[in-house]
Amino acid sequence: MDNAVRDGRVIEPNGGARVEDVRRMMDATKADARLTVAAVQAAGVKGCHAFLMAVVR
């Protein structure tokens, strides 16, 4: 999933509707025992970018 960290707003209590959607998706992947999940944030020329990767075991 692309844009997983939402410019850091994913950790803010009132991040908005898009942030809440990301949190629900992260909670769902965390709860699925079949998945190994990692959220990765990188900073570069274009600014911050993040994605979530899930691998089925």
N, C-alpha and C positions, 0 to 999 in steps of 0.2 A: 504494500500500500504506500503510495506516495504522499508526501506532505504530512507525515505522521506526527510531527512535533508542533506544527502550526506556529512557527516562529517563537517557540518557547511558551506559548500561551497554554499548552496542554497541562501545565502544572499550576496555572492560576485558578483560583476558586470560581471566578466568574468569567470564563473564557469565551462564552457565547455558544450558539447552537452547533457550529461546526466542530468546536472543541469537544462538546459533549458527545457528538457522533463518534469522534475519534476515540474518546475514552471508552464508550460502549463497545466499539470494535476491539480495542485492546483488551478489555475485560473478557470479551467472548473468546478471543484467541488464547488468553491466559488460562481460561477455564477448560479448554479442550486438551485433554491429556495426550492426544495424538500429535500435538504440535510442539515444536521447539521454536520459540519466537525471540526476535531481537529487534529493537528500535535503534536506528543509527542516525546520528546527526553529524553533519560535516559543514565546515565553513570554508568558503573559497572565494573566487573572484566574483561570483554571482550572489554572494551573501551566504546565509545559512540555508541548508537543504537537509531534509530528513526523509527516511523511509522506514517502514516496518516490513520485516521479512519473516515469513512463517514457513517452516519445513515440516512436512508430514513424516513422522518416524516410521 
